[in-house]
Amino acid sequence: MTSRTTRIRIVAVLGIVAAWLIGAVVVRLGLDWADTFPYSTASEMRYLAVAAVALVIAIGGSVASVLVSRQAGAARKRQP
């Protein structure tokens, strides 16, 4: 049987992986959307916007996973 600490760490790692996978999906769908427009200088801005949104999702989700796992670990330590 796994300890509660190990389960918390596994959930944190799965949350980080899920955040980066969602970011990758955003890139894929966003670039498909951006490619529906004819190429122009505005296309570069759309590509950068898609990349920025994907990074915010991936990094934000990773930070959120770590913070949630830390709170769960802290709650575990407070229990008698």
Secondary structure, 3 states (H helix, E strand, C coil): CCCHHHHHHHHHHHHHHHHHHHHHHHHHHHHHHHCCCCCCHHHHHHHHHHHHHHHHHHHHHHHHHHHHHHHHHHHHHHCC
